[in-house]
């Protein structure tokens, strides 16, 4: 816990509160809080005050930042929770039901996937943690899969519309031409077709004639999965 840190640099009372709030948020949600979320958790009106104390904790070696966004905030010495294990802890009963395989020819068994949040099909949006289960019945089944709701119109030419639910196979690599979930700078997720890959650059291509491909240094982008299915209600 935060109070067990080995650094000899003393903390003020408010610094200790901020550090504990960051740690509690990470342990409960599996991601780091933004400055706004920290301010809300601490019941502080000034985001500037929170930012100042976070920077002080970084300077004192209690926090560090992996990447540019606040989702990259880390408590020194505290491993980030495994999102799958965290999901099992929160949704254990539903997950056990979802793991049961129905008898052949029977569709009565419950099949669910973790609903991880919303995915941008336009400009990237901040990735959010999962909160519920999505029942897909017998439409799709398989290990390492999850669902996302599409927002935006950058993939309309591929038949992927705003509000569609997509099924993604979790993997960290993809082939050129695959439609992928890409995480940019560790905090922004977007759905795009994977374009040219070079040693130090890669291209994310929208399926919309009015939008231009996005090019990033390879170390800024991590593949979170490949599109394997799609659903739409009418």
Buried (B, 14 or more C-beta within 10 A) or exposed (E): EBEEBEEEEEBEEBBBBBBBBBBBBBBEBBBBBBBEBBBBBBEBEEBEBBBBBBEBBBEBBBBEBEBEBBBBBBBBEBEBBEBBEBBBEBBEEBBEBBEEEEEEEEEEBBBBBBBBBBBBBBEBBBBBBBEEBBEBEEEBEEEEBBBBBBBBBBBBEBEBBBEBBBBBBBBEEBEEEBBBBBBBBBBBBBBBBBBEEEEEBBBBBBBBEEBEEBBBEEEBBBBBBBBBBBBEEE
